[in-house]
Amino acid sequence: MKTSAVTLKHFLIACISFVLLSFTLKTPFKPMKVMIIKHTVADYDKWKSLFDAHISKRMEYGQTDVDLLRRIENPNDVLIVEQISDVQKAKAFTALPDLKETMQKAGVTGAPQFEYYDVLRNDESQVTTKERIVVTHKVKDFDAWLKVYDSEGKSTRASQGMLDRVLARGIDDPNLVHIVFAATDLSKAVKAINSESKKKLMTSAGVVGKPDIEFYQQAK
């Protein structure tokens, strides 16, 4: 009887340990390729219904919906992130007459922008904020830039209201950098990212020209 109780106790401890371990272990991140689409729409709700209806065509061309963002300053400016299985297949998708017709029907205004990236880092841990800061810029040398970026550190950026989410490198231009932050304090983040110290840091890292900094809200 005593042996059974001890065995049961050990079994329960093992079960609890397994559950705790499953919560602490994360699935290793696998680098992926994405296509980012930016465009403006006349009416978001109308566009969204047609975008949702077009999912079978995106899947046919090896795409998986990852994220949908709306610019804070103008919610009709849309940013779409699609994980892609093949870059050439994704580029072929962008040239489809069917896509052009669908965009016209959906009320897309102006020429859409298509960009292709290798995602090197992607933090998918849950955060409550839906606000995102998207930074895109060119650098003289990616590896040299990355050393400076990492030396600044996640904790410093977190203290400035920015949580690291995505780090991606251009496929067509490997010196094109795309970074996404979750904004925990947007006003603090805006102040930090436009500060003289941040500009000096970017310059020392070899950032070329003025970075493109955009502020978005994740769509529901």
C-alpha positions in Angstrom: 0.0 0.0 0.0 2.9 2.3 0.9 4.7 1.4 -2.3 1.6 2.2 -4.4 1.3 5.6 -2.7 4.9 6.4 -3.4 4.5 5.3 -7.0 1.4 7.5 -7.5 3.2 10.5 -5.9 6.1 10.1 -8.4 3.7 9.7 -11.3 1.9 12.9 -10.3 5.2 14.8 -10.0 6.2 13.6 -13.4 2.9 14.7 -14.9 3.2 18.2 -13.4 6.8 18.5 -14.5 5.8 17.6 -18.1 3.0 20.2 -18.1 5.3 22.9 -16.8 8.0 22.0 -19.3 5.5 22.2 -22.1 4.6 25.8 -21.1 8.3 26.9 -20.9 9.6 25.3 -24.1 9.0 27.2 -27.3 8.9 25.8 -30.8 12.2 26.7 -32.4 11.7 29.6 -34.9 12.2 28.6 -38.5 13.2 31.4 -40.9 10.5 32.1 -43.5 10.0 34.2 -46.6 7.2 36.8 -46.7 5.7 39.1 -49.2 4.5 42.5 -47.9 1.8 44.3 -49.8 1.0 48.0 -49.2 -1.8 49.9 -50.8 -4.6 52.4 -50.1 -8.3 51.5 -50.4 -11.4 53.7 -50.9 -13.5 51.7 -48.4 -11.9 49.3 -46.0 -14.9 47.1 -45.3 -15.6 46.6 -49.0 -12.0 45.9 -49.7 -11.8 43.4 -46.7 -14.7 41.3 -48.0 -13.2 40.9 -51.4 -9.7 40.3 -49.9 -11.2 37.4 -47.8 -13.0 36.0 -50.8 -9.7 35.9 -52.7 -8.0 33.6 -50.2 -8.2 30.5 -52.4 -6.1 32.2 -55.1 -3.5 33.2 -52.6 -3.3 29.7 -51.3 -3.0 28.4 -54.9 0.1 30.5 -55.2 1.6 29.2 -52.0 0.6 32.1 -49.6 -0.5 32.0 -46.0 -2.1 35.0 -44.4 0.2 36.2 -41.5 -0.9 39.7 -40.5 -3.1 42.6 -41.6 -2.3 46.2 -40.4 -4.0 49.6 -40.9 -2.1 52.8 -40.7 -3.0 54.8 -37.6 -2.9 58.1 -39.5 -5.1 56.8 -42.3 -6.9 53.5 -41.6 -7.4 53.1 -45.4 -3.7 52.5 -45.9 -3.3 48.8 -45.6 -0.3 46.6 -45.0 -0.6 42.8 -45.7 1.9 40.2 -44.7 1.8 36.9 -46.6 4.1 33.9 -45.8 5.2 32.6 -49.2 6.5 29.2 -50.2 8.3 30.4 -53.3 9.4 33.9 -54.3 9.0 33.5 -58.0 5.5 32.1 -57.5 4.6 35.0 -55.3 5.9 37.4 -58.0 3.8 35.6 -60.6 0.8 36.1 -58.4 1.3 39.9 -58.4 1.2 39.9 -62.2 -2.1 38.1 -62.5 -4.9 39.9 -64.4 -7.2 38.3 -61.8 -5.4 40.1 -59.0 -5.6 43.5 -60.8 -9.3 43.1 -61.5 -10.0 42.0 -57.9 -8.1 45.0 -56.5 -10.0 47.4 -58.9 -13.3 45.9 -57.7 -12.2 46.2 -54.1 -11.4 49.9 -54.5 -7.6 49.9 -54.3 -6.4 53.3 -55.3 -2.9 53.9 -56.8 -0.3 51.3 -57.5 0.2 48.6 -54.8 3.7 48.0 -53.5 5.2 44.5 -53.2 8.3 43.7 -51.2 9.9 40.4 -50.4 11.8 39.5 -47.3 13.6 36.7 -45.4 12.3 36.8 -41.9 15.3 36.2 -39.6 13.6 36.7 -36.2 10.0 36.6 -35.3 8.8 36.9 -31.7 5.2 35.4 -31.5 4.8 35.6 -27.8 1.5 37.1 -26.8 1.3 40.9 -26.3 -1.8 42.9 -25.5 -1.0 46.0 -27.6 -2.2 46.0 -31.2 -0.1 49.0 -32.2 2.9 48.4 -34.4 5.9 50.5 -35.5 7.3 49.4 -38.9 10.8 50.6 -39.8 12.3 50.1 -43.2 15.7 51.3 -44.2 18.8 50.5 -46.3 22.2 49.9 -44.8 25.7 49.9 -46.1 26.5 46.4 -44.7 23.8 44.2 -43.1 26.2 42.3 -40.7 27.8 45.5 -39.5 24.4 47.1 -38.9 23.1 44.0 -37.0 26.0 44.2 -34.6 25.1 47.8 -33.6 21.4 46.9 -33.5 22.1 44.0 -31.1 24.4 46.0 -29.0 21.6 48.5 -28.3 19.6 45.5 -27.0 16.0 44.5 -26.6 15.8 45.8 -23.1 16.8 49.3 -24.1 14.2 49.4 -26.9 11.6 47.9 -24.4 12.3 50.8 -22.0 11.5 53.1 -24.9 8.1 51.6 -25.5 9.1 49.2 -28.3 9.1 45.4 -28.1 11.0 43.5 -30.8 8.7 41.4 -33.0 10.1 41.0 -36.5 13.5 41.4 -38.1 13.7 40.8 -41.8 16.2 41.2 -44.6 15.3 42.1 -48.2 15.5 39.2 -50.8 16.0 41.4 -53.8 18.2 43.8 -51.9 20.0 42.1 -48.9 20.9 45.5 -47.5 17.2 46.4 -47.1 16.1 46.0 -43.4 12.5 45.6 -42.2 11.8 45.8 -38.5 8.5 45.5 -36.6 8.0 46.6 -33.0 4.9 46.3 -30.8 4.4 49.7 -29.2 3.7 49.4 -25.5 3.8 53.2 -25.2 3.4 54.9 -28.6 4.2 58.4 -27.5 7.4 57.3 -25.8 8.4 55.2 -28.8 7.8 58.1 -31.2 9.9 60.4 -29.1 12.7 57.8 -28.8 12.8 56.8 -32.5 13.0 60.5 -33.5 15.6 61.4 -30.9 19.0 62.7 -31.9 20.6 59.7 -30.0 18.7 57.3 -32.2 19.6 59.1 -35.3 23.3 59.0 -34.3 23.0 55.3 -33.6 21.5 54.6 -37.0 24.2 56.6 -38.7 26.9 54.7 -36.8 25.3 51.5 -37.9 25.5 52.5 -41.5 21.9 53.3 -42.3 21.6 55.0 -45.7 19.3 57.9 -46.1 16.1 58.6 -44.1 14.4 55.5 -42.6 10.8 54.9 -43.5 8.9 54.8 -40.1 5.2 54.0 -40.1 2.7 53.5 -37.4 0.0 50.8 -37.7 -2.8 49.1 -35.8 -3.4 45.4 -36.2 -6.8 44.8 -37.9 -9.4 42.9 -36.0 
